Every structure is written in structure tokens, then in C-alpha cells.
Amino acid sequence: MNPALNTKLCELLGCKYPVIQTAMGWVADPTLVAGTCNAGGFGFLAGAVMTPAEVEAGIIEIKSKTDKPFGVNFHMYTEGAEEIVDICVKHGVRAVSYSRSPSKAFVQKLKDANIVCIPTVGALKHAVKAVEMGADAIVVQGGEGGGHTGGVASSILLPQVVDALPDVPVVAAGGFKDGRGLVAALSFGAVGIAMGTRFLMSQESPVPEQTKAEYVKAPTEKIIVSKKLDGMPQRMINNSYLQKLQNTSGLGMLVMALINGLAFTKLTGSSLFGMLKSAWQMKKANGSTLGQTMMAANAPMMIQEAMVQGHPEKGILPSGQVAGAIDSLPTCEEIVGGIAQQAEETLARFAGAE
Ligand SMILES: Cc1cc2nc3c(=O)[nH]c(=O)nc-3n(C[C@H](O)[C@H](O)[C@H](O)COP(=O)(O)O)c2cc1C
């Protein structure tokens, strides 16, 4: 292997290639995580949308499918976040990812347990803050990326963060799918790439086939950013359902939020109080209005409709723009192995041109 591919990230996470499969709600399940890790990458379980019991069962299942290290994603403001962290410590997971930083004491507790803290951020100031709070490494997601996303493209944001934090390993996310992208990220000063959409569009991904087909079909220009779902900019496929939502009034969205929020508490067994508490904490952190915060209750049901129930026309499809440049559903082995091979070839081409 070209030594340029054996980066600090490989050492930090214990993986062969500097390629991360990021957490994606209802998508990054034990099979996808184990598939990524067995292929030489590093996968994160989507713990932010799971109960602590589901996270623990997920960890046990991953361990039954791989002996490689892996990580867990959690959301600081969801009910059970502290319990999830205790479970990660108990089972010795290698790393955790998060978007809203926990307190310094909380991060320290993870570090004391030798767990690598690697949050995802979408803006330079958030990267600096995350490091102040104790992060060991940072995933920087450019605006091309899927799900909640910032407004600055990877090609601009990544070198900005690398320059601002010269001593911190920085991983590039948002818009990556192949070995050329990995080499580009390394040349910007990153220690690897992290991908969501590319792994969503894989054989191991649990997303139903009819929903995956919508990702394969989606042209780049149809993958847009909207605040309609939960008040925060989120990148998704502009399907007929999203178009209908765009035309729904604020009042209509609040009524939907109430119905969807109650359905979600029923489905997950979470308490209405817990849900309102985490919504309030998120409101404080994001500076969003109460109306926007309440709309966040819509997201889980609408996303699950497409990603779990397999009704893409009745739900939301979070996606990176890169889906428009992907037309296949390979295995994790083909994805990670293909990236490594193309990166090697690209590096060899550069060496030959010297
Ligand atoms: C379907 C989907 C669900 C996601 N869910 C989460 C999540 O639960 N937690 C999180 O931190 N990021 C989430 N993200 C963001 C990804 O982890 C990742 O940062 C992003 O997909 C990277 O950009 P890319 O799609 O261009 O590879 C999600 C993205 C997608 C496409």
C-alpha cells in the first residue's frame, strides 16, 4: 500500500484505509457498519436515533459480524444520551461521533475510557469550538453533504479548517465517493474521507430497494437544501413529497409535527416530556424559533416512511449531492477496495509525472 494512504486516521481508529462510513439515521445499522469495517474502513452505528437498549444490541451484533474496531454516533440532546455513552464505555467502542458537543467533562469521560471523540461540523467556528471542548479529530462536512449541512463547499471549508487547526487530524466529508476524492482530500491536508450517501447506496445498506432506486435515479440538481422539515438546512432529494411540504403553511407543519411527534413517541416508547425537553435544548443551541423546533418532530416519521417502510413517495430522502454522480449499488468491499485502488493509481500517476 502507498504509505500516503496509511494516515494518522488509520492509527487513531485502527482501520486499514482512511475511509469512514458516517452515521445515518435508520441507515447505518450493524450490517453496514460491520461491512465497512471488514472492508478496511471504519463504520459508525447510527445511535442518535436509537434507544440505549437498541444501541447495546447493535454493538453486540456488530461484534458478532466483525472483529474490527467501530464507532457509535449519539446526539447529546436526545433522551438516553448519557446511557448510550456508558454503553460505549462498557463495550469498549473505539470512537464516538456527534454533532452537538457534549460538555468538556463529558468528553473527558469518553477520553478517559480511550474512546476517540470525532465530531462532525459544518462550519469553521464549530470546528474550533469542538476542539476546545476536547475533540481528538474533526470531520468537516461541506455543504454538498447529505442530511443537516452547512452552506460552504468542501473545497473551501476543508482547507480553512486544516489551516486553522494544524495540530488536529481533520477528515473531509461532503461529496466524496471515490479514490480521486480521497487523494484530493489528502492534498488539502485532510487525514481521510468520511462518506454517508456512498454507503447508503450499497448492497449492505438496509434501505429498501425501491427507495435506493430513487437515489440512483436522482440527478445532482434535484438534491436540494431545505429548511422546511425541521427549521435547519437539510439536504435531500426534491421529490414530490418535499415539494408538497414546501407548499404547506406554517400552521399545517405544526399540526403535522404534533401528529408525527405523538406517533414517534408511541413507536419508540420515548416520553413526550423527554421529547419536548430535547426539543427545547436544541432550540437553545440552534437559536431557532419554537415553531421551527416543534417541526423537528416531523423529521423521524417522514424519514422512516421512505428509509424504513420503503415508501419513497410518501417520505423524505436525505441525501448528499453526490447521489447524482452515483449510479450503482456495490458492496462495501467494492466501495472501500475500489477507493483504495483508485487512490493508489492516482498517486502512482502523480509519481510517474515527476
Ligand atoms: C440518510 C442520511 C441520514 C443521516 N443521518 C445522520 C445522523 O443520524 N447523524 C449524523 O451525525 N449525521 C447524519 N447524516 C450526515 C452523514 O453522517 C454525513 O455527514 C454526510 O452524509 C456526508 O456527506 P455525503 O452524503 O456527501 O457523503 C445523514 C446523512 C444521510 C444522507
The ligand as an ORCA input file, in Angstrom:
! r2SCAN-3c Opt
* xyz 0 1
  C     -29.829      9.460      5.028
  C     -28.877     10.257      5.862
  C     -29.027     10.254      7.255
  C     -28.127     10.938      8.072
  N     -28.270     10.856      9.435
  C     -27.317     11.394     10.242
  C     -27.343     11.174     11.650
  O     -28.221     10.497     12.193
  N     -26.364     11.738     12.418
  C     -25.355     12.478     11.846
  O     -24.480     12.965     12.566
  N     -25.297     12.693     10.506
  C     -26.240     12.157      9.696
  N     -26.162     12.327      8.327
  C     -24.974     13.007      7.748
  C     -23.904     11.955      7.402
  O     -23.465     11.311      8.555
  C     -22.678     12.540      6.678
  O     -22.085     13.527      7.466
  C     -22.990     13.051      5.284
  O     -23.825     12.138      4.622
  C     -21.703     13.243      4.487
  O     -21.938     13.729      3.201
  P     -22.128     12.770      1.903
  O     -23.535     12.303      1.979
  O     -21.891     13.687      0.749
  O     -21.163     11.652      1.988
  C     -27.070     11.690      7.487
  C     -26.938     11.699      6.077
  C     -27.811     10.994      5.276
  C     -27.615     11.007      3.770
*
